[in-house]
Amino acid sequence: MVLRWLCGLIGYPAQSLGTLTSGGSIATLVSVVAARDAQGINAVLVRNPATLQRSHGLRGVYLQDATDTLDEPSPADLSPELTRHFRGMRMWLPLQVHGLARYRAALEEKLLLCNFFYRSVQELGFEVGPEPDLSVALFRWVP
């Protein structure tokens, strides 16, 4: 209901739809994939809900009776954020192939690069946040 209200607020037609995301990065991804597949739609709120469903929806034969009775589409059919990929395999297989030492070396490199960046932007006059513990450095330009 919130999404239909938002669509109405910006003047989209009644059949418009969208999806709520956890942040700007996933919203951008949803938009880019929908735009790529529809060639021209470039927002998460779309006039043609079938665009998001074609891009992100998945229908198994075993689901045919369950989906015909729904009044509202499933959020899992509108965005990759709610899909159920087997993420463990993406971690397990490279660990088996390359070993833990290469992961540790890659992580150490990212931490060193982040600290180098943190020091470098300070020298350029940027204001920085706390010293990074992980691979994220906060900074901003204050003229």
N, C-alpha and C positions, 0 to 999 in steps of 0.2 A: 504494500500500500504506500509506503514512503516513496518508493521509486516512481510510482504512477503520479503521486502528488508532485514530485520534483519535475517530472516530464511536463505536467500541466503548467507548473510555474514558469517554465521557460518557453511555453507555447507549442510544445510538441503535440501531435494528435493523440487521441485516446488510446490507440493501439501501441503507442511507443512503450519502450521498456528499457531497463538498464540493469546494472548490478552494483552492489556496494563492495568496495575493496578495502583492504587493510592499509593502503597507502598509494602514493602517487606512482611508484614504479610499476606495481601490478596494474593500476588503472591505465597507465601508458601502454603496457604490454597488451592488455585487452583491446585497447583502441587500435593499436597498430595491426594486430592480427585481424580484427574485424574490418579495418580499412583495406588491408591487403586482400582479404577474401571478397569484399564487396566493391572495391575500387571506388572510393569516394566517401565512405562514412568514416569519420575520424573522431568520434567521441564515444564514451562508454554509454551515454544515453542515446539510443538509436531510434529512428523512425520505424525501422523494419526489424522486429525482434528475431525474425528468422536468421538474420545475419549473424548474431551472436550464437544462436543455436547451431547453425551450420559450422561455425568456426570452432566451437568448444563442446558441442553436444556429442554424446555417444549413445547409440541405441543397440542393446543386445536383444536378440530374439526372445530371450526369457523375460524381458521387461515389457513386451508389447501390451499386455493387459493392464499393467500398473500405470502406464503413462497416459493412457487415453482418458482417464477420469479426472485428471488434475485440472483445476481452473487456472492456476498460476504455474508458470514454468519453474523447474528446479534451478536454483542458483548454480548448481554444478554444471548445467548446460549452457551457462552464459559467461563463464570465466574459467581459466585454467586453475584458479586458486583453490577450488573445491574438488578437484579431481583426485583420484586415489592412485597415483603412480607408486610403484615400488621403489621408494627412495633408498632403501637399504642396499640394494644391488649396486647403486651408483657409488657407494662408499666401499662396500665389501670387495667388489671385483678389482678395482685399481689397487687396493691394499694388498690383495693376493698377488697381483701381477708385479707391482713395483716395490712393495715392502714398506714398512713403517718408517724406515730411515729417510726415504725420499719425501714422504709427507712432512716429517719433522724439518727437513732441510728447506722445503718450500715454505712452510710456516715461518721459520726463522728468517728467511729472506723477506717475506712480506712485513714482518715486524721491523726489520732493519730499514726497509724502504719507507715505512710509515714514520719512523723516528727521524730519518733523514729529511723527509718532506716537512715534518713538524718544525725542525730547526731551520730549514731553508725558507719557509714562508715567514718565520719570525724575522729573519735577516732582511727580507723584502719589505718589512713594515706592517705585515698583517697582524691582527690581534688573534691570539690562539687561546684555546680552552685548556683544560688540564692535559698534562702529558699523557700520551696514549698508552693504554695497557694492552690493547689489541691492535688491529690494523685499521683503526678509524681515528682520524685527526680532525679536531674541530678548529675552524679558523674563519675569520671574516675581515673584510676591509673596512676600516674606520678612517675616513679622511681627516 
